[in-house]
Amino acid sequence: MKNTVILVGFAGNNPEVRETQAGAKITSLSLATSRSYKDASDKRQTETEWHRITCFNGIGKSVAQHVSKGAMLMVTGRIHYTRWTDQNGTERYGCEIIAEQVDFLAKAKEAKPTEASETFELALAE
């Protein structure tokens, strides 16, 4: 049996890197995937789902260095379910994708300077 998932979507945030007590680095980010469908009234709808992506080792290092919010990625990995008890004693459940491969499909679009920022930059140059 195999637990494999392939997601193609856009990074919802810049990657966050944290370190465990043992010194291992973990890189996390959110990934948005969307699907279009027609509802009962034949109107086009879009549904977006958010996925938590966790990267370890070299994959995490590459993602941290090269990915920014808005980048299009293809993540191949496995689904991992977690269960924990929060501070209030409530049992919680979560789901994340442990990345085994991340392909960079497109960089995030760079924001075009607004007219106001262009005016500001010209004023500084004078």
MODELLER restraints for C-alpha pairs under 7 A, 6 or more apart:
rsr = mdl.restraints
at = mdl.atoms
rsr.add(forms.Gaussian(group=physical.xy_distance, feature=features.Distance(at['CA:3:A'], at['CA:78:A']), mean=5.45, stdev=0.5))
rsr.add(forms.Gaussian(group=physical.xy_distance, feature=features.Distance(at['CA:3:A'], at['CA:79:A']), mean=6.67, stdev=0.5))
rsr.add(forms.Gaussian(group=physical.xy_distance, feature=features.Distance(at['CA:4:A'], at['CA:77:A']), mean=5.67, stdev=0.5))
rsr.add(forms.Gaussian(group=physical.xy_distance, feature=features.Distance(at['CA:4:A'], at['CA:78:A']), mean=4.77, stdev=0.5))
rsr.add(forms.Gaussian(group=physical.xy_distance, feature=features.Distance(at['CA:5:A'], at['CA:76:A']), mean=5.78, stdev=0.5))
rsr.add(forms.Gaussian(group=physical.xy_distance, feature=features.Distance(at['CA:5:A'], at['CA:77:A']), mean=5.47, stdev=0.5))
rsr.add(forms.Gaussian(group=physical.xy_distance, feature=features.Distance(at['CA:5:A'], at['CA:78:A']), mean=5.59, stdev=0.5))
rsr.add(forms.Gaussian(group=physical.xy_distance, feature=features.Distance(at['CA:5:A'], at['CA:79:A']), mean=6.83, stdev=0.5))
rsr.add(forms.Gaussian(group=physical.xy_distance, feature=features.Distance(at['CA:6:A'], at['CA:74:A']), mean=6.95, stdev=0.5))
rsr.add(forms.Gaussian(group=physical.xy_distance, feature=features.Distance(at['CA:6:A'], at['CA:75:A']), mean=5.66, stdev=0.5))
rsr.add(forms.Gaussian(group=physical.xy_distance, feature=features.Distance(at['CA:6:A'], at['CA:76:A']), mean=4.51, stdev=0.5))
rsr.add(forms.Gaussian(group=physical.xy_distance, feature=features.Distance(at['CA:6:A'], at['CA:77:A']), mean=6.62, stdev=0.5))
rsr.add(forms.Gaussian(group=physical.xy_distance, feature=features.Distance(at['CA:7:A'], at['CA:74:A']), mean=5.58, stdev=0.5))
rsr.add(forms.Gaussian(group=physical.xy_distance, feature=features.Distance(at['CA:7:A'], at['CA:75:A']), mean=5.22, stdev=0.5))
rsr.add(forms.Gaussian(group=physical.xy_distance, feature=features.Distance(at['CA:7:A'], at['CA:76:A']), mean=6.58, stdev=0.5))
rsr.add(forms.Gaussian(group=physical.xy_distance, feature=features.Distance(at['CA:8:A'], at['CA:33:A']), mean=6.53, stdev=0.5))
rsr.add(forms.Gaussian(group=physical.xy_distance, feature=features.Distance(at['CA:8:A'], at['CA:73:A']), mean=5.66, stdev=0.5))
rsr.add(forms.Gaussian(group=physical.xy_distance, feature=features.Distance(at['CA:8:A'], at['CA:74:A']), mean=4.34, stdev=0.5))
rsr.add(forms.Gaussian(group=physical.xy_distance, feature=features.Distance(at['CA:8:A'], at['CA:75:A']), mean=6.43, stdev=0.5))
rsr.add(forms.Gaussian(group=physical.xy_distance, feature=features.Distance(at['CA:9:A'], at['CA:31:A']), mean=5.94, stdev=0.5))
rsr.add(forms.Gaussian(group=physical.xy_distance, feature=features.Distance(at['CA:9:A'], at['CA:32:A']), mean=5.26, stdev=0.5))
rsr.add(forms.Gaussian(group=physical.xy_distance, feature=features.Distance(at['CA:9:A'], at['CA:33:A']), mean=4.68, stdev=0.5))
rsr.add(forms.Gaussian(group=physical.xy_distance, feature=features.Distance(at['CA:9:A'], at['CA:72:A']), mean=5.52, stdev=0.5))
rsr.add(forms.Gaussian(group=physical.xy_distance, feature=features.Distance(at['CA:9:A'], at['CA:73:A']), mean=5.65, stdev=0.5))
rsr.add(forms.Gaussian(group=physical.xy_distance, feature=features.Distance(at['CA:9:A'], at['CA:74:A']), mean=6.68, stdev=0.5))
rsr.add(forms.Gaussian(group=physical.xy_distance, feature=features.Distance(at['CA:10:A'], at['CA:31:A']), mean=5.49, stdev=0.5))
rsr.add(forms.Gaussian(group=physical.xy_distance, feature=features.Distance(at['CA:10:A'], at['CA:32:A']), mean=5.25, stdev=0.5))
rsr.add(forms.Gaussian(group=physical.xy_distance, feature=features.Distance(at['CA:10:A'], at['CA:33:A']), mean=6.88, stdev=0.5))
rsr.add(forms.Gaussian(group=physical.xy_distance, feature=features.Distance(at['CA:10:A'], at['CA:70:A']), mean=5.32, stdev=0.5))
rsr.add(forms.Gaussian(group=physical.xy_distance, feature=features.Distance(at['CA:10:A'], at['CA:71:A']), mean=5.39, stdev=0.5))
rsr.add(forms.Gaussian(group=physical.xy_distance, feature=features.Distance(at['CA:10:A'], at['CA:72:A']), mean=4.45, stdev=0.5))
rsr.add(forms.Gaussian(group=physical.xy_distance, feature=features.Distance(at['CA:10:A'], at['CA:73:A']), mean=6.11, stdev=0.5))
rsr.add(forms.Gaussian(group=physical.xy_distance, feature=features.Distance(at['CA:11:A'], at['CA:29:A']), mean=6.95, stdev=0.5))
rsr.add(forms.Gaussian(group=physical.xy_distance, feature=features.Distance(at['CA:11:A'], at['CA:30:A']), mean=5.86, stdev=0.5))
rsr.add(forms.Gaussian(group=physical.xy_distance, feature=features.Distance(at['CA:11:A'], at['CA:31:A']), mean=4.64, stdev=0.5))
rsr.add(forms.Gaussian(group=physical.xy_distance, feature=features.Distance(at['CA:11:A'], at['CA:32:A']), mean=6.41, stdev=0.5))
rsr.add(forms.Gaussian(group=physical.xy_distance, feature=features.Distance(at['CA:11:A'], at['CA:68:A']), mean=6.93, stdev=0.5))
rsr.add(forms.Gaussian(group=physical.xy_distance, feature=features.Distance(at['CA:11:A'], at['CA:69:A']), mean=5.04, stdev=0.5))
rsr.add(forms.Gaussian(group=physical.xy_distance, feature=features.Distance(at['CA:11:A'], at['CA:70:A']), mean=4.99, stdev=0.5))
rsr.add(forms.Gaussian(group=physical.xy_distance, feature=features.Distance(at['CA:11:A'], at['CA:71:A']), mean=5.38, stdev=0.5))
rsr.add(forms.Gaussian(group=physical.xy_distance, feature=features.Distance(at['CA:11:A'], at['CA:72:A']), mean=6.46, stdev=0.5))
rsr.add(forms.Gaussian(group=physical.xy_distance, feature=features.Distance(at['CA:12:A'], at['CA:30:A']), mean=5.15, stdev=0.5))
rsr.add(forms.Gaussian(group=physical.xy_distance, feature=features.Distance(at['CA:12:A'], at['CA:31:A']), mean=5.44, stdev=0.5))
rsr.add(forms.Gaussian(group=physical.xy_distance, feature=features.Distance(at['CA:12:A'], at['CA:32:A']), mean=6.21, stdev=0.5))
rsr.add(forms.Gaussian(group=physical.xy_distance, feature=features.Distance(at['CA:12:A'], at['CA:69:A']), mean=5.41, stdev=0.5))
rsr.add(forms.Gaussian(group=physical.xy_distance, feature=features.Distance(at['CA:12:A'], at['CA:70:A']), mean=6.18, stdev=0.5))
rsr.add(forms.Gaussian(group=physical.xy_distance, feature=features.Distance(at['CA:13:A'], at['CA:29:A']), mean=6.16, stdev=0.5))
rsr.add(forms.Gaussian(group=physical.xy_distance, feature=features.Distance(at['CA:13:A'], at['CA:30:A']), mean=6.21, stdev=0.5))
rsr.add(forms.Gaussian(group=physical.xy_distance, feature=features.Distance(at['CA:13:A'], at['CA:68:A']), mean=6.76, stdev=0.5))
rsr.add(forms.Gaussian(group=physical.xy_distance, feature=features.Distance(at['CA:13:A'], at['CA:69:A']), mean=4.41, stdev=0.5))
rsr.add(forms.Gaussian(group=physical.xy_distance, feature=features.Distance(at['CA:14:A'], at['CA:29:A']), mean=6.66, stdev=0.5))
rsr.add(forms.Gaussian(group=physical.xy_distance, feature=features.Distance(at['CA:14:A'], at['CA:67:A']), mean=6.80, stdev=0.5))
rsr.add(forms.Gaussian(group=physical.xy_distance, feature=features.Distance(at['CA:14:A'], at['CA:68:A']), mean=4.66, stdev=0.5))
rsr.add(forms.Gaussian(group=physical.xy_distance, feature=features.Distance(at['CA:14:A'], at['CA:69:A']), mean=4.77, stdev=0.5))
rsr.add(forms.Gaussian(group=physical.xy_distance, feature=features.Distance(at['CA:15:A'], at['CA:27:A']), mean=6.29, stdev=0.5))
rsr.add(forms.Gaussian(group=physical.xy_distance, feature=features.Distance(at['CA:15:A'], at['CA:28:A']), mean=5.56, stdev=0.5))
rsr.add(forms.Gaussian(group=physical.xy_distance, feature=features.Distance(at['CA:15:A'], at['CA:29:A']), mean=4.81, stdev=0.5))
rsr.add(forms.Gaussian(group=physical.xy_distance, feature=features.Distance(at['CA:15:A'], at['CA:64:A']), mean=5.53, stdev=0.5))
rsr.add(forms.Gaussian(group=physical.xy_distance, feature=features.Distance(at['CA:15:A'], at['CA:67:A']), mean=6.94, stdev=0.5))
rsr.add(forms.Gaussian(group=physical.xy_distance, feature=features.Distance(at['CA:15:A'], at['CA:68:A']), mean=6.86, stdev=0.5))
rsr.add(forms.Gaussian(group=physical.xy_distance, feature=features.Distance(at['CA:16:A'], at['CA:27:A']), mean=5.52, stdev=0.5))
rsr.add(forms.Gaussian(group=physical.xy_distance, feature=features.Distance(at['CA:16:A'], at['CA:28:A']), mean=5.26, stdev=0.5))
rsr.add(forms.Gaussian(group=physical.xy_distance, feature=features.Distance(at['CA:16:A'], at['CA:29:A']), mean=6.40, stdev=0.5))
rsr.add(forms.Gaussian(group=physical.xy_distance, feature=features.Distance(at['CA:17:A'], at['CA:25:A']), mean=6.64, stdev=0.5))
rsr.add(forms.Gaussian(group=physical.xy_distance, feature=features.Distance(at['CA:17:A'], at['CA:26:A']), mean=5.61, stdev=0.5))
rsr.add(forms.Gaussian(group=physical.xy_distance, feature=features.Distance(at['CA:17:A'], at['CA:27:A']), mean=4.40, stdev=0.5))
rsr.add(forms.Gaussian(group=physical.xy_distance, feature=features.Distance(at['CA:17:A'], at['CA:28:A']), mean=6.49, stdev=0.5))
rsr.add(forms.Gaussian(group=physical.xy_distance, feature=features.Distance(at['CA:18:A'], at['CA:25:A']), mean=5.72, stdev=0.5))
rsr.add(forms.Gaussian(group=physical.xy_distance, feature=features.Distance(at['CA:18:A'], at['CA:26:A']), mean=5.39, stdev=0.5))
rsr.add(forms.Gaussian(group=physical.xy_distance, feature=features.Distance(at['CA:18:A'], at['CA:27:A']), mean=6.53, stdev=0.5))
rsr.add(forms.Gaussian(group=physical.xy_distance, feature=features.Distance(at['CA:19:A'], at['CA:25:A']), mean=4.47, stdev=0.5))
rsr.add(forms.Gaussian(group=physical.xy_distance, feature=features.Distance(at['CA:19:A'], at['CA:26:A']), mean=6.12, stdev=0.5))
rsr.add(forms.Gaussian(group=physical.xy_distance, feature=features.Distance(at['CA:25:A'], at['CA:56:A']), mean=6.56, stdev=0.5))
rsr.add(forms.Gaussian(group=physical.xy_distance, feature=features.Distance(at['CA:25:A'], at['CA:57:A']), mean=6.75, stdev=0.5))
rsr.add(forms.Gaussian(group=physical.xy_distance, feature=features.Distance(at['CA:26:A'], at['CA:54:A']), mean=6.90, stdev=0.5))
rsr.add(forms.Gaussian(group=physical.xy_distance, feature=features.Distance(at['CA:26:A'], at['CA:55:A']), mean=5.94, stdev=0.5))
rsr.add(forms.Gaussian(group=physical.xy_distance, feature=features.Distance(at['CA:26:A'], at['CA:56:A']), mean=5.18, stdev=0.5))
rsr.add(forms.Gaussian(group=physical.xy_distance, feature=features.Distance(at['CA:26:A'], at['CA:60:A']), mean=6.46, stdev=0.5))
rsr.add(forms.Gaussian(group=physical.xy_distance, feature=features.Distance(at['CA:27:A'], at['CA:54:A']), mean=5.83, stdev=0.5))
rsr.add(forms.Gaussian(group=physical.xy_distance, feature=features.Distance(at['CA:27:A'], at['CA:55:A']), mean=5.03, stdev=0.5))
rsr.add(forms.Gaussian(group=physical.xy_distance, feature=features.Distance(at['CA:27:A'], at['CA:56:A']), mean=6.40, stdev=0.5))
rsr.add(forms.Gaussian(group=physical.xy_distance, feature=features.Distance(at['CA:27:A'], at['CA:60:A']), mean=5.02, stdev=0.5))
rsr.add(forms.Gaussian(group=physical.xy_distance, feature=features.Distance(at['CA:27:A'], at['CA:64:A']), mean=6.68, stdev=0.5))
rsr.add(forms.Gaussian(group=physical.xy_distance, feature=features.Distance(at['CA:28:A'], at['CA:53:A']), mean=5.60, stdev=0.5))
rsr.add(forms.Gaussian(group=physical.xy_distance, feature=features.Distance(at['CA:28:A'], at['CA:54:A']), mean=4.61, stdev=0.5))
rsr.add(forms.Gaussian(group=physical.xy_distance, feature=features.Distance(at['CA:28:A'], at['CA:55:A']), mean=6.24, stdev=0.5))
rsr.add(forms.Gaussian(group=physical.xy_distance, feature=features.Distance(at['CA:29:A'], at['CA:52:A']), mean=6.15, stdev=0.5))
rsr.add(forms.Gaussian(group=physical.xy_distance, feature=features.Distance(at['CA:29:A'], at['CA:53:A']), mean=5.38, stdev=0.5))
rsr.add(forms.Gaussian(group=physical.xy_distance, feature=features.Distance(at['CA:29:A'], at['CA:54:A']), mean=6.83, stdev=0.5))
rsr.add(forms.Gaussian(group=physical.xy_distance, feature=features.Distance(at['CA:30:A'], at['CA:50:A']), mean=6.45, stdev=0.5))
rsr.add(forms.Gaussian(group=physical.xy_distance, feature=features.Distance(at['CA:30:A'], at['CA:51:A']), mean=5.51, stdev=0.5))
rsr.add(forms.Gaussian(group=physical.xy_distance, feature=features.Distance(at['CA:30:A'], at['CA:52:A']), mean=4.77, stdev=0.5))
rsr.add(forms.Gaussian(group=physical.xy_distance, feature=features.Distance(at['CA:30:A'], at['CA:53:A']), mean=5.83, stdev=0.5))
rsr.add(forms.Gaussian(group=physical.xy_distance, feature=features.Distance(at['CA:31:A'], at['CA:50:A']), mean=5.64, stdev=0.5))
rsr.add(forms.Gaussian(group=physical.xy_distance, feature=features.Distance(at['CA:31:A'], at['CA:51:A']), mean=5.12, stdev=0.5))
rsr.add(forms.Gaussian(group=physical.xy_distance, feature=features.Distance(at['CA:31:A'], at['CA:52:A']), mean=6.54, stdev=0.5))
rsr.add(forms.Gaussian(group=physical.xy_distance, feature=features.Distance(at['CA:31:A'], at['CA:53:A']), mean=6.91, stdev=0.5))
rsr.add(forms.Gaussian(group=physical.xy_distance, feature=features.Distance(at['CA:32:A'], at['CA:48:A']), mean=6.44, stdev=0.5))
rsr.add(forms.Gaussian(group=physical.xy_distance, feature=features.Distance(at['CA:32:A'], at['CA:49:A']), mean=5.69, stdev=0.5))
rsr.add(forms.Gaussian(group=physical.xy_distance, feature=features.Distance(at['CA:32:A'], at['CA:50:A']), mean=4.65, stdev=0.5))
rsr.add(forms.Gaussian(group=physical.xy_distance, feature=features.Distance(at['CA:32:A'], at['CA:51:A']), mean=6.42, stdev=0.5))
rsr.add(forms.Gaussian(group=physical.xy_distance, feature=features.Distance(at['CA:33:A'], at['CA:48:A']), mean=5.59, stdev=0.5))
rsr.add(forms.Gaussian(group=physical.xy_distance, feature=features.Distance(at['CA:33:A'], at['CA:49:A']), mean=5.40, stdev=0.5))
rsr.add(forms.Gaussian(group=physical.xy_distance, feature=features.Distance(at['CA:33:A'], at['CA:50:A']), mean=6.55, stdev=0.5))
rsr.add(forms.Gaussian(group=physical.xy_distance, feature=features.Distance(at['CA:34:A'], at['CA:46:A']), mean=6.59, stdev=0.5))
rsr.add(forms.Gaussian(group=physical.xy_distance, feature=features.Distance(at['CA:34:A'], at['CA:47:A']), mean=5.48, stdev=0.5))
rsr.add(forms.Gaussian(group=physical.xy_distance, feature=features.Distance(at['CA:34:A'], at['CA:48:A']), mean=4.26, stdev=0.5))
rsr.add(forms.Gaussian(group=physical.xy_distance, feature=features.Distance(at['CA:34:A'], at['CA:49:A']), mean=6.28, stdev=0.5))
rsr.add(forms.Gaussian(group=physical.xy_distance, feature=features.Distance(at['CA:35:A'], at['CA:46:A']), mean=5.65, stdev=0.5))
rsr.add(forms.Gaussian(group=physical.xy_distance, feature=features.Distance(at['CA:35:A'], at['CA:47:A']), mean=5.44, stdev=0.5))
rsr.add(forms.Gaussian(group=physical.xy_distance, feature=features.Distance(at['CA:35:A'], at['CA:48:A']), mean=6.64, stdev=0.5))
rsr.add(forms.Gaussian(group=physical.xy_distance, feature=features.Distance(at['CA:36:A'], at['CA:44:A']), mean=6.82, stdev=0.5))
rsr.add(forms.Gaussian(group=physical.xy_distance, feature=features.Distance(at['CA:36:A'], at['CA:45:A']), mean=5.60, stdev=0.5))
rsr.add(forms.Gaussian(group=physical.xy_distance, feature=features.Distance(at['CA:36:A'], at['CA:46:A']), mean=4.40, stdev=0.5))
rsr.add(forms.Gaussian(group=physical.xy_distance, feature=features.Distance(at['CA:36:A'], at['CA:47:A']), mean=6.40, stdev=0.5))
rsr.add(forms.Gaussian(group=physical.xy_distance, feature=features.Distance(at['CA:37:A'], at['CA:44:A']), mean=5.72, stdev=0.5))
rsr.add(forms.Gaussian(group=physical.xy_distance, feature=features.Distance(at['CA:37:A'], at['CA:45:A']), mean=5.36, stdev=0.5))
rsr.add(forms.Gaussian(group=physical.xy_distance, feature=features.Distance(at['CA:37:A'], at['CA:46:A']), mean=6.42, stdev=0.5))
rsr.add(forms.Gaussian(group=physical.xy_distance, feature=features.Distance(at['CA:38:A'], at['CA:44:A']), mean=4.49, stdev=0.5))
rsr.add(forms.Gaussian(group=physical.xy_distance, feature=features.Distance(at['CA:38:A'], at['CA:45:A']), mean=5.81, stdev=0.5))
rsr.add(forms.Gaussian(group=physical.xy_distance, feature=features.Distance(at['CA:39:A'], at['CA:45:A']), mean=6.67, stdev=0.5))
rsr.add(forms.Gaussian(group=physical.xy_distance, feature=features.Distance(at['CA:51:A'], at['CA:96:A']), mean=6.69, stdev=0.5))
rsr.add(forms.Gaussian(group=physical.xy_distance, feature=features.Distance(at['CA:52:A'], at['CA:96:A']), mean=4.88, stdev=0.5))
rsr.add(forms.Gaussian(group=physical.xy_distance, feature=features.Distance(at['CA:52:A'], at['CA:97:A']), mean=6.10, stdev=0.5))
rsr.add(forms.Gaussian(group=physical.xy_distance, feature=features.Distance(at['CA:53:A'], at['CA:96:A']), mean=5.85, stdev=0.5))
rsr.add(forms.Gaussian(group=physical.xy_distance, feature=features.Distance(at['CA:53:A'], at['CA:97:A']), mean=4.84, stdev=0.5))
rsr.add(forms.Gaussian(group=physical.xy_distance, feature=features.Distance(at['CA:53:A'], at['CA:98:A']), mean=6.12, stdev=0.5))
rsr.add(forms.Gaussian(group=physical.xy_distance, feature=features.Distance(at['CA:53:A'], at['CA:99:A']), mean=6.56, stdev=0.5))
rsr.add(forms.Gaussian(group=physical.xy_distance, feature=features.Distance(at['CA:54:A'], at['CA:96:A']), mean=6.92, stdev=0.5))
rsr.add(forms.Gaussian(group=physical.xy_distance, feature=features.Distance(at['CA:54:A'], at['CA:97:A']), mean=6.10, stdev=0.5))
rsr.add(forms.Gaussian(group=physical.xy_distance, feature=features.Distance(at['CA:54:A'], at['CA:98:A']), mean=4.99, stdev=0.5))
rsr.add(forms.Gaussian(group=physical.xy_distance, feature=features.Distance(at['CA:54:A'], at['CA:99:A']), mean=5.98, stdev=0.5))
rsr.add(forms.Gaussian(group=physical.xy_distance, feature=features.Distance(at['CA:55:A'], at['CA:98:A']), mean=6.14, stdev=0.5))
rsr.add(forms.Gaussian(group=physical.xy_distance, feature=features.Distance(at['CA:55:A'], at['CA:99:A']), mean=5.26, stdev=0.5))
rsr.add(forms.Gaussian(group=physical.xy_distance, feature=features.Distance(at['CA:59:A'], at['CA:101:A']), mean=6.95, stdev=0.5))
rsr.add(forms.Gaussian(group=physical.xy_distance, feature=features.Distance(at['CA:68:A'], at['CA:108:A']), mean=6.41, stdev=0.5))
rsr.add(forms.Gaussian(group=physical.xy_distance, feature=features.Distance(at['CA:69:A'], at['CA:108:A']), mean=6.40, stdev=0.5))
rsr.add(forms.Gaussian(group=physical.xy_distance, feature=features.Distance(at['CA:70:A'], at['CA:108:A']), mean=4.49, stdev=0.5))
rsr.add(forms.Gaussian(group=physical.xy_distance, feature=features.Distance(at['CA:70:A'], at['CA:109:A']), mean=6.87, stdev=0.5))
rsr.add(forms.Gaussian(group=physical.xy_distance, feature=features.Distance(at['CA:71:A'], at['CA:106:A']), mean=5.73, stdev=0.5))
rsr.add(forms.Gaussian(group=physical.xy_distance, feature=features.Distance(at['CA:71:A'], at['CA:107:A']), mean=4.60, stdev=0.5))
rsr.add(forms.Gaussian(group=physical.xy_distance, feature=features.Distance(at['CA:71:A'], at['CA:108:A']), mean=4.03, stdev=0.5))
rsr.add(forms.Gaussian(group=physical.xy_distance, feature=features.Distance(at['CA:72:A'], at['CA:104:A']), mean=6.51, stdev=0.5))
rsr.add(forms.Gaussian(group=physical.xy_distance, feature=features.Distance(at['CA:72:A'], at['CA:105:A']), mean=5.30, stdev=0.5))
rsr.add(forms.Gaussian(group=physical.xy_distance, feature=features.Distance(at['CA:72:A'], at['CA:106:A']), mean=4.95, stdev=0.5))
rsr.add(forms.Gaussian(group=physical.xy_distance, feature=features.Distance(at['CA:72:A'], at['CA:107:A']), mean=6.44, stdev=0.5))
rsr.add(forms.Gaussian(group=physical.xy_distance, feature=features.Distance(at['CA:73:A'], at['CA:102:A']), mean=6.73, stdev=0.5))
rsr.add(forms.Gaussian(group=physical.xy_distance, feature=features.Distance(at['CA:73:A'], at['CA:103:A']), mean=5.71, stdev=0.5))
rsr.add(forms.Gaussian(group=physical.xy_distance, feature=features.Distance(at['CA:73:A'], at['CA:104:A']), mean=4.95, stdev=0.5))
rsr.add(forms.Gaussian(group=physical.xy_distance, feature=features.Distance(at['CA:73:A'], at['CA:105:A']), mean=5.31, stdev=0.5))
rsr.add(forms.Gaussian(group=physical.xy_distance, feature=features.Distance(at['CA:74:A'], at['CA:102:A']), mean=5.74, stdev=0.5))
rsr.add(forms.Gaussian(group=physical.xy_distance, feature=features.Distance(at['CA:74:A'], at['CA:103:A']), mean=5.06, stdev=0.5))
rsr.add(forms.Gaussian(group=physical.xy_distance, feature=features.Distance(at['CA:74:A'], at['CA:104:A']), mean=6.69, stdev=0.5))
rsr.add(forms.Gaussian(group=physical.xy_distance, feature=features.Distance(at['CA:74:A'], at['CA:105:A']), mean=6.89, stdev=0.5))
rsr.add(forms.Gaussian(group=physical.xy_distance, feature=features.Distance(at['CA:75:A'], at['CA:99:A']), mean=6.25, stdev=0.5))
rsr.add(forms.Gaussian(group=physical.xy_distance, feature=features.Distance(at['CA:75:A'], at['CA:101:A']), mean=5.92, stdev=0.5))
rsr.add(forms.Gaussian(group=physical.xy_distance, feature=features.Distance(at['CA:75:A'], at['CA:102:A']), mean=4.62, stdev=0.5))
rsr.add(forms.Gaussian(group=physical.xy_distance, feature=features.Distance(at['CA:75:A'], at['CA:103:A']), mean=6.49, stdev=0.5))
rsr.add(forms.Gaussian(group=physical.xy_distance, feature=features.Distance(at['CA:76:A'], at['CA:99:A']), mean=5.88, stdev=0.5))
rsr.add(forms.Gaussian(group=physical.xy_distance, feature=features.Distance(at['CA:76:A'], at['CA:100:A']), mean=5.77, stdev=0.5))
rsr.add(forms.Gaussian(group=physical.xy_distance, feature=features.Distance(at['CA:76:A'], at['CA:101:A']), mean=5.12, stdev=0.5))
rsr.add(forms.Gaussian(group=physical.xy_distance, feature=features.Distance(at['CA:76:A'], at['CA:102:A']), mean=6.37, stdev=0.5))
rsr.add(forms.Gaussian(group=physical.xy_distance, feature=features.Distance(at['CA:77:A'], at['CA:97:A']), mean=6.20, stdev=0.5))
rsr.add(forms.Gaussian(group=physical.xy_distance, feature=features.Distance(at['CA:77:A'], at['CA:98:A']), mean=5.40, stdev=0.5))
rsr.add(forms.Gaussian(group=physical.xy_distance, feature=features.Distance(at['CA:77:A'], at['CA:99:A']), mean=4.32, stdev=0.5))
rsr.add(forms.Gaussian(group=physical.xy_distance, feature=features.Distance(at['CA:77:A'], at['CA:100:A']), mean=4.64, stdev=0.5))
rsr.add(forms.Gaussian(group=physical.xy_distance, feature=features.Distance(at['CA:77:A'], at['CA:101:A']), mean=6.53, stdev=0.5))
rsr.add(forms.Gaussian(group=physical.xy_distance, feature=features.Distance(at['CA:78:A'], at['CA:97:A']), mean=5.54, stdev=0.5))
rsr.add(forms.Gaussian(group=physical.xy_distance, feature=features.Distance(at['CA:78:A'], at['CA:98:A']), mean=5.35, stdev=0.5))
rsr.add(forms.Gaussian(group=physical.xy_distance, feature=features.Distance(at['CA:78:A'], at['CA:99:A']), mean=6.76, stdev=0.5))
rsr.add(forms.Gaussian(group=physical.xy_distance, feature=features.Distance(at['CA:79:A'], at['CA:95:A']), mean=6.98, stdev=0.5))
rsr.add(forms.Gaussian(group=physical.xy_distance, feature=features.Distance(at['CA:79:A'], at['CA:96:A']), mean=5.98, stdev=0.5))
rsr.add(forms.Gaussian(group=physical.xy_distance, feature=features.Distance(at['CA:79:A'], at['CA:97:A']), mean=4.74, stdev=0.5))
rsr.add(forms.Gaussian(group=physical.xy_distance, feature=features.Distance(at['CA:79:A'], at['CA:98:A']), mean=6.42, stdev=0.5))
rsr.add(forms.Gaussian(group=physical.xy_distance, feature=features.Distance(at['CA:80:A'], at['CA:95:A']), mean=5.75, stdev=0.5))
rsr.add(forms.Gaussian(group=physical.xy_distance, feature=features.Distance(at['CA:80:A'], at['CA:96:A']), mean=5.36, stdev=0.5))
rsr.add(forms.Gaussian(group=physical.xy_distance, feature=features.Distance(at['CA:80:A'], at['CA:97:A']), mean=5.99, stdev=0.5))
rsr.add(forms.Gaussian(group=physical.xy_distance, feature=features.Distance(at['CA:80:A'], at['CA:98:A']), mean=6.69, stdev=0.5))
rsr.add(forms.Gaussian(group=physical.xy_distance, feature=features.Distance(at['CA:81:A'], at['CA:94:A']), mean=5.68, stdev=0.5))
rsr.add(forms.Gaussian(group=physical.xy_distance, feature=features.Distance(at['CA:81:A'], at['CA:95:A']), mean=4.50, stdev=0.5))
rsr.add(forms.Gaussian(group=physical.xy_distance, feature=features.Distance(at['CA:81:A'], at['CA:96:A']), mean=6.51, stdev=0.5))
rsr.add(forms.Gaussian(group=physical.xy_distance, feature=features.Distance(at['CA:82:A'], at['CA:93:A']), mean=5.66, stdev=0.5))
rsr.add(forms.Gaussian(group=physical.xy_distance, feature=features.Distance(at['CA:82:A'], at['CA:94:A']), mean=5.09, stdev=0.5))
rsr.add(forms.Gaussian(group=physical.xy_distance, feature=features.Distance(at['CA:82:A'], at['CA:95:A']), mean=6.22, stdev=0.5))
rsr.add(forms.Gaussian(group=physical.xy_distance, feature=features.Distance(at['CA:83:A'], at['CA:92:A']), mean=5.65, stdev=0.5))
rsr.add(forms.Gaussian(group=physical.xy_distance, feature=features.Distance(at['CA:83:A'], at['CA:93:A']), mean=4.52, stdev=0.5))
rsr.add(forms.Gaussian(group=physical.xy_distance, feature=features.Distance(at['CA:83:A'], at['CA:94:A']), mean=6.42, stdev=0.5))
rsr.add(forms.Gaussian(group=physical.xy_distance, feature=features.Distance(at['CA:84:A'], at['CA:91:A']), mean=5.76, stdev=0.5))
rsr.add(forms.Gaussian(group=physical.xy_distance, feature=features.Distance(at['CA:84:A'], at['CA:92:A']), mean=5.31, stdev=0.5))
rsr.add(forms.Gaussian(group=physical.xy_distance, feature=features.Distance(at['CA:84:A'], at['CA:93:A']), mean=6.54, stdev=0.5))
rsr.add(forms.Gaussian(group=physical.xy_distance, feature=features.Distance(at['CA:85:A'], at['CA:91:A']), mean=4.39, stdev=0.5))
rsr.add(forms.Gaussian(group=physical.xy_distance, feature=features.Distance(at['CA:85:A'], at['CA:92:A']), mean=5.82, stdev=0.5))
rsr.add(forms.Gaussian(group=physical.xy_distance, feature=features.Distance(at['CA:86:A'], at['CA:92:A']), mean=6.81, stdev=0.5))
